[in-house]
Structure formats: structure tokens, C-alpha cells
Amino acid sequence: MSIVTEKRLKDRSGSICELCGTDENLVVYHIPPNSKATPEDSILACKTCVGQIENPETTDLNHWRCLSDSMWNENLPVQIVSWRMLARLKQQDSLDMMYLDEEALEWAAATGENDDDEGKIVHKDSNGNILLDGDSVVLIKDLDVKGATFTAKRGAAVHNIKLVWDDANLIEGRVEGQHIYILTQYVKKTK
């Protein structure tokens, strides 16, 4: 993450969470799936908001009352995250009030938040645990890495994974310093 991006986000937001308005525990959140870590595709958010965005099972409905304000933010990245959370929380009335042009709506819907549960892409490890961006996993078998000169060994830890948003069977991560794609059936989520 660039210091310039963080400074521009702090200037843009007045050094408060662009979602809930707190001034504590602020971090830069790069909006998946294709963030380039610029202010145009990132927001300044508190760790509480980011934690709940990345871990849907921890969602606290009361915390997200802030969406009634953040959905009207003038900055598109804030609108995108607000739209995704409103979709996750099934707040259809608020979604209907929001206006996003076609390109912005495509970006907002890119992670499948508004899809029916049947059509939603969900990444699961070999034990059926749901995988999320930023999780850590362990390989459960030796894997030959195509295009590389090494084998990813069983037990190797892969930290800060990235989900491949259009394929529930693939994640991205680094093994032995190499960026690789890994089939989810060969990983186990670590706690």
C-alpha cells in the first residue's frame, strides 16, 4: 500500500471511517476484486467495518445502520462498498434508492453480494470451511506447480490469500516467493 494513497484517503475522508464515521483503528481497504490500491478503488475504513466486510458471519446489523448515510457519499468507492453491504443485508428499499451507472453497478455486483445464494460463488477448503480474502491456508498435499521449478510441499502455509472471484475452485497466494493459483480442494483453512 502506498503512503500517497493513504494520505489522499485521509484527506478525502477527514481521517474518519468512510462508512461508519469513527476515527479509531483506520486502515486502507482495497475494494475487490481488481483493486489497484489507488484512492479511486479504495476507502479508508475502521477495522470493525473491514472485519465484517471480509467475514460475513461476523456481521453486526446494528453496526451497519451507518449505511443510510454512507450510501450517499460522493465518492464512488464508498458507494460501491455501501451497495455491497446493503445487498448482503438484503436492504432492498435502500438499494432501490441508490443510483449507480451501469459500469459502477457491474463493479458493485462483481463479488456476488446481490446474487441469490444459489448463484453466489463461494470458496470452500477441503473440509468445507468458507474461505475469504486474507485468510491463511495450509497445503494438504504436495503440488506440482506448472511453469515453475519447484513442488509446493504439503504443510506449506499460504498467508493472505486472494479469491478468484469467478471460480470457486481457485485461490491465489504465494508459495516459496512465487505467486501461484491453487485449487481449493488441496488447502485447509487455518484458524
Short mmCIF file of the C-alpha atoms (twelve columns), coordinates in Angstrom:
data_MODEL
# 
_entry.id   MODEL 
# 
loop_
_atom_site.group_PDB 
_atom_site.id 
_atom_site.type_symbol 
_atom_site.label_atom_id 
_atom_site.label_alt_id 
_atom_site.label_comp_id 
_atom_site.label_asym_id 
_atom_site.label_seq_id 
_atom_site.Cartn_x 
_atom_site.Cartn_y 
_atom_site.Cartn_z 
_atom_site.pdbx_PDB_model_num 
ATOM 1   C CA . MET A 1   0.000   0.000   0.000   1 
ATOM 2   C CA . SER A 2   1.301   3.401   -0.882  1 
ATOM 3   C CA . ILE A 3   1.695   6.188   1.643   1 
ATOM 4   C CA . VAL A 4   0.323   8.556   -1.018  1 
ATOM 5   C CA . THR A 5   -2.913  6.540   -1.299  1 
ATOM 6   C CA . GLU A 6   -3.356  6.509   2.470   1 
ATOM 7   C CA . LYS A 7   -2.733  10.274  2.711   1 
ATOM 8   C CA . ARG A 8   -5.190  11.026  -0.100  1 
ATOM 9   C CA . LEU A 9   -7.843  8.841   1.553   1 
ATOM 10  C CA . LYS A 10  -7.301  10.573  4.908   1 
ATOM 11  C CA . ASP A 11  -7.625  13.955  3.195   1 
ATOM 12  C CA . ARG A 12  -10.751 12.834  1.341   1 
ATOM 13  C CA . SER A 13  -12.445 11.437  4.444   1 
ATOM 14  C CA . GLY A 14  -11.217 13.889  7.066   1 
ATOM 15  C CA . SER A 15  -9.421  10.958  8.768   1 
ATOM 16  C CA . ILE A 16  -12.612 9.102   9.668   1 
ATOM 17  C CA . CYS A 17  -14.056 5.786   8.522   1 
ATOM 18  C CA . GLU A 18  -15.861 6.497   5.262   1 
ATOM 19  C CA . LEU A 19  -18.547 4.002   6.237   1 
ATOM 20  C CA . CYS A 20  -19.334 4.391   9.954   1 
ATOM 21  C CA . GLY A 21  -17.586 7.668   10.785  1 
ATOM 22  C CA . THR A 22  -15.320 6.503   13.619  1 
ATOM 23  C CA . ASP A 23  -11.804 7.901   13.887  1 
ATOM 24  C CA . GLU A 24  -10.281 4.822   15.553  1 
ATOM 25  C CA . ASN A 25  -8.340  1.873   14.080  1 
ATOM 26  C CA . LEU A 26  -8.410  3.150   10.494  1 
ATOM 27  C CA . VAL A 27  -6.973  1.101   7.642   1 
ATOM 28  C CA . VAL A 28  -6.987  1.351   3.864   1 
ATOM 29  C CA . TYR A 29  -9.388  -1.178  2.337   1 
ATOM 30  C CA . HIS A 30  -8.774  -2.062  -1.311  1 
ATOM 31  C CA . ILE A 31  -12.071 -2.990  -2.921  1 
ATOM 32  C CA . PRO A 32  -12.046 -6.456  -4.520  1 
ATOM 33  C CA . PRO A 33  -11.907 -7.989  -6.980  1 
ATOM 34  C CA . ASN A 34  -9.491  -5.870  -9.042  1 
ATOM 35  C CA . SER A 35  -8.182  -3.094  -6.817  1 
ATOM 36  C CA . LYS A 36  -5.024  -1.343  -7.983  1 
ATOM 37  C CA . ALA A 37  -4.574  0.158   -4.485  1 
ATOM 38  C CA . THR A 38  -5.410  3.684   -5.609  1 
ATOM 39  C CA . PRO A 39  -7.821  6.152   -3.968  1 
ATOM 40  C CA . GLU A 40  -10.174 5.521   -6.893  1 
ATOM 41  C CA . ASP A 41  -10.675 1.878   -5.830  1 
ATOM 42  C CA . SER A 42  -10.042 2.032   -2.078  1 
ATOM 43  C CA . ILE A 43  -11.656 3.504   1.016   1 
ATOM 44  C CA . LEU A 44  -10.499 4.482   4.489   1 
ATOM 45  C CA . ALA A 45  -12.380 2.259   6.931   1 
ATOM 46  C CA . CYS A 46  -12.160 1.130   10.521  1 
ATOM 47  C CA . LYS A 47  -11.026 -2.384  11.361  1 
ATOM 48  C CA . THR A 48  -14.556 -3.217  12.574  1 
ATOM 49  C CA . CYS A 49  -16.085 -2.417  9.177   1 
ATOM 50  C CA . VAL A 50  -13.326 -4.207  7.251   1 
ATOM 51  C CA . GLY A 51  -13.520 -7.266  9.516   1 
ATOM 52  C CA . GLN A 52  -17.252 -7.596  8.917   1 
ATOM 53  C CA . ILE A 53  -16.931 -6.950  5.186   1 
ATOM 54  C CA . GLU A 54  -14.361 -9.739  4.864   1 
ATOM 55  C CA . ASN A 55  -16.075 -12.147 7.304   1 
ATOM 56  C CA . PRO A 56  -19.827 -12.148 6.586   1 
ATOM 57  C CA . GLU A 57  -20.541 -14.480 9.506   1 
ATOM 58  C CA . THR A 58  -19.452 -11.708 11.940  1 
ATOM 59  C CA . THR A 59  -21.864 -9.113  10.550  1 
ATOM 60  C CA . ASP A 60  -23.490 -6.996  13.281  1 
ATOM 61  C CA . LEU A 61  -26.676 -5.456  11.859  1 
ATOM 62  C CA . ASN A 62  -26.608 -2.579  14.337  1 
ATOM 63  C CA . HIS A 63  -23.148 -1.527  13.186  1 
ATOM 64  C CA . TRP A 64  -24.373 -1.141  9.603   1 
ATOM 65  C CA . ARG A 65  -27.056 1.450   10.355  1 
ATOM 66  C CA . CYS A 66  -24.363 3.817   9.069   1 
ATOM 67  C CA . LEU A 67  -25.143 2.700   5.513   1 
ATOM 68  C CA . SER A 68  -28.112 5.057   5.365   1 
ATOM 69  C CA . ASP A 69  -25.517 7.875   5.327   1 
ATOM 70  C CA . SER A 70  -22.562 6.282   3.533   1 
ATOM 71  C CA . MET A 71  -24.697 5.211   0.561   1 
ATOM 72  C CA . TRP A 72  -24.992 8.918   -0.328  1 
ATOM 73  C CA . ASN A 73  -21.238 9.598   -0.121  1 
ATOM 74  C CA . GLU A 74  -19.956 11.482  -3.161  1 
ATOM 75  C CA . ASN A 75  -17.027 9.101   -3.634  1 
ATOM 76  C CA . LEU A 76  -17.743 6.096   -5.850  1 
ATOM 77  C CA . PRO A 77  -15.622 3.578   -3.856  1 
ATOM 78  C CA . VAL A 78  -17.672 4.340   -0.724  1 
ATOM 79  C CA . GLN A 79  -20.887 3.920   -2.724  1 
ATOM 80  C CA . ILE A 80  -19.664 0.559   -4.053  1 
ATOM 81  C CA . VAL A 81  -18.934 -0.851  -0.591  1 
ATOM 82  C CA . SER A 82  -22.202 0.583   0.762   1 
ATOM 83  C CA . TRP A 83  -24.123 -1.073  -2.088  1 
ATOM 84  C CA . ARG A 84  -22.440 -4.420  -1.402  1 
ATOM 85  C CA . MET A 85  -23.259 -4.293  2.301   1 
ATOM 86  C CA . LEU A 86  -26.851 -3.221  1.661   1 
ATOM 87  C CA . ALA A 87  -27.164 -6.148  -0.758  1 
ATOM 88  C CA . ARG A 88  -25.658 -8.549  1.791   1 
ATOM 89  C CA . LEU A 89  -28.069 -7.287  4.449   1 
ATOM 90  C CA . LYS A 90  -30.986 -7.596  1.992   1 
ATOM 91  C CA . GLN A 91  -31.905 -3.887  2.327   1 
ATOM 92  C CA . GLN A 92  -33.753 -3.748  -0.994  1 
ATOM 93  C CA . ASP A 93  -35.514 -0.425  -0.285  1 
ATOM 94  C CA . SER A 94  -32.169 1.321   0.207   1 
ATOM 95  C CA . LEU A 95  -30.687 -0.403  -2.852  1 
ATOM 96  C CA . ASP A 96  -33.608 0.816   -4.932  1 
ATOM 97  C CA . MET A 97  -32.891 4.408   -3.820  1 
ATOM 98  C CA . MET A 98  -29.232 4.252   -4.855  1 
ATOM 99  C CA . TYR A 99  -28.244 5.191   -8.375  1 
ATOM 100 C CA . LEU A 100 -25.132 3.666   -9.883  1 
ATOM 101 C CA . ASP A 101 -24.420 3.884   -13.593 1 
ATOM 102 C CA . GLU A 102 -24.045 0.602   -15.469 1 
ATOM 103 C CA . GLU A 103 -20.262 0.389   -15.062 1 
ATOM 104 C CA . ALA A 104 -20.413 1.170   -11.325 1 
ATOM 105 C CA . LEU A 105 -23.215 -1.339  -10.803 1 
ATOM 106 C CA . GLU A 106 -21.151 -4.002  -12.560 1 
ATOM 107 C CA . TRP A 107 -18.236 -3.220  -10.205 1 
ATOM 108 C CA . ALA A 108 -20.526 -3.315  -7.156  1 
ATOM 109 C CA . ALA A 109 -22.010 -6.660  -8.182  1 
ATOM 110 C CA . ALA A 110 -18.616 -8.207  -9.083  1 
ATOM 111 C CA . THR A 111 -18.329 -10.073 -5.774  1 
ATOM 112 C CA . GLY A 112 -21.828 -11.545 -5.992  1 
ATOM 113 C CA . GLU A 113 -23.313 -9.808  -2.935  1 
ATOM 114 C CA . ASN A 114 -26.673 -9.351  -4.636  1 
ATOM 115 C CA . ASP A 115 -26.813 -12.828 -6.170  1 
ATOM 116 C CA . ASP A 116 -29.172 -15.438 -4.896  1 
ATOM 117 C CA . ASP A 117 -27.352 -17.815 -2.603  1 
ATOM 118 C CA . GLU A 118 -27.667 -20.464 -5.324  1 
ATOM 119 C CA . GLY A 119 -25.770 -18.375 -7.884  1 
ATOM 120 C CA . LYS A 120 -23.189 -16.980 -5.487  1 
ATOM 121 C CA . ILE A 121 -19.603 -18.154 -5.841  1 
ATOM 122 C CA . VAL A 122 -18.410 -19.496 -2.507  1 
ATOM 123 C CA . HIS A 123 -14.851 -20.700 -1.993  1 
ATOM 124 C CA . LYS A 124 -14.501 -23.673 0.366   1 
ATOM 125 C CA . ASP A 125 -11.448 -25.554 1.564   1 
ATOM 126 C CA . SER A 126 -11.073 -29.346 1.585   1 
ATOM 127 C CA . ASN A 127 -13.113 -29.532 4.827   1 
ATOM 128 C CA . GLY A 128 -15.947 -27.338 3.567   1 
ATOM 129 C CA . ASN A 129 -14.877 -24.221 5.500   1 
ATOM 130 C CA . ILE A 130 -15.636 -20.952 3.702   1 
ATOM 131 C CA . LEU A 131 -12.514 -19.137 2.504   1 
ATOM 132 C CA . LEU A 132 -12.259 -15.351 2.422   1 
ATOM 133 C CA . ASP A 133 -9.731  -12.869 1.075   1 
ATOM 134 C CA . GLY A 134 -6.864  -12.547 3.538   1 
ATOM 135 C CA . ASP A 135 -7.278  -15.996 5.100   1 
ATOM 136 C CA . SER A 136 -4.342  -18.298 5.744   1 
ATOM 137 C CA . VAL A 137 -4.353  -21.868 4.492   1 
ATOM 138 C CA . VAL A 138 -2.086  -24.918 4.597   1 
ATOM 139 C CA . LEU A 139 -1.494  -27.246 1.657   1 
ATOM 140 C CA . ILE A 140 -2.752  -30.776 2.343   1 
ATOM 141 C CA . LYS A 141 -0.679  -32.482 -0.351  1 
ATOM 142 C CA . ASP A 142 2.417   -31.880 -2.462  1 
ATOM 143 C CA . LEU A 143 1.505   -29.896 -5.577  1 
ATOM 144 C CA . ASP A 144 3.489   -29.686 -8.793  1 
ATOM 145 C CA . VAL A 145 3.494   -26.021 -9.814  1 
ATOM 146 C CA . LYS A 146 3.013   -25.570 -13.546 1 
ATOM 147 C CA . GLY A 147 5.572   -23.249 -15.101 1 
ATOM 148 C CA . ALA A 148 7.797   -23.310 -12.018 1 
ATOM 149 C CA . THR A 149 10.767  -25.416 -10.997 1 
ATOM 150 C CA . PHE A 150 9.532   -26.438 -7.573  1 
ATOM 151 C CA . THR A 151 6.888   -28.505 -5.851  1 
ATOM 152 C CA . ALA A 152 4.690   -26.814 -3.262  1 
ATOM 153 C CA . LYS A 153 5.089   -29.115 -0.276  1 
ATOM 154 C CA . ARG A 154 2.359   -30.484 1.941   1 
ATOM 155 C CA . GLY A 155 2.081   -28.399 5.107   1 
ATOM 156 C CA . ALA A 156 3.300   -25.208 3.435   1 
ATOM 157 C CA . ALA A 157 1.449   -22.172 4.810   1 
ATOM 158 C CA . VAL A 158 -0.060  -19.682 2.385   1 
ATOM 159 C CA . HIS A 159 -0.941  -16.383 4.034   1 
ATOM 160 C CA . ASN A 160 -3.181  -13.557 2.856   1 
ATOM 161 C CA . ILE A 161 -4.849  -15.499 0.044   1 
ATOM 162 C CA . LYS A 162 -6.896  -13.824 -2.659  1 
ATOM 163 C CA . LEU A 163 -10.049 -15.423 -4.004  1 
ATOM 164 C CA . VAL A 164 -10.508 -15.832 -7.741  1 
ATOM 165 C CA . TRP A 165 -13.918 -14.198 -7.916  1 
ATOM 166 C CA . ASP A 166 -15.214 -16.008 -10.990 1 
ATOM 167 C CA . ASP A 167 -14.067 -19.520 -9.999  1 
ATOM 168 C CA . ALA A 168 -14.989 -21.088 -6.648  1 
ATOM 169 C CA . ASN A 169 -12.274 -23.722 -7.082  1 
ATOM 170 C CA . LEU A 170 -9.286  -21.342 -7.252  1 
ATOM 171 C CA . ILE A 171 -7.400  -19.074 -4.885  1 
ATOM 172 C CA . GLU A 172 -4.206  -17.061 -5.351  1 
ATOM 173 C CA . GLY A 173 -1.281  -16.999 -2.961  1 
ATOM 174 C CA . ARG A 174 2.492   -17.042 -2.545  1 
ATOM 175 C CA . VAL A 175 4.461   -20.235 -2.028  1 
ATOM 176 C CA . GLU A 176 8.264   -20.056 -1.844  1 
ATOM 177 C CA . GLY A 177 8.091   -16.452 -3.029  1 
ATOM 178 C CA . GLN A 178 6.150   -17.382 -6.174  1 
ATOM 179 C CA . HIS A 179 2.641   -16.114 -6.904  1 
ATOM 180 C CA . ILE A 180 0.547   -19.168 -7.846  1 
ATOM 181 C CA . TYR A 181 -3.033  -20.324 -8.287  1 
ATOM 182 C CA . ILE A 182 -4.117  -23.166 -6.002  1 
ATOM 183 C CA . LEU A 183 -7.139  -25.448 -6.191  1 
ATOM 184 C CA . THR A 184 -9.244  -25.064 -3.045  1 
ATOM 185 C CA . GLN A 185 -9.606  -28.853 -2.718  1 
ATOM 186 C CA . TYR A 186 -5.908  -29.011 -1.757  1 
ATOM 187 C CA . VAL A 187 -5.958  -26.491 1.087   1 
ATOM 188 C CA . LYS A 188 -7.123  -26.403 4.679   1 
ATOM 189 C CA . LYS A 189 -8.057  -23.112 6.354   1 
ATOM 190 C CA . THR A 190 -6.080  -22.290 9.491   1 
ATOM 191 C CA . LYS A 191 -7.626  -20.543 12.471  1 
# 
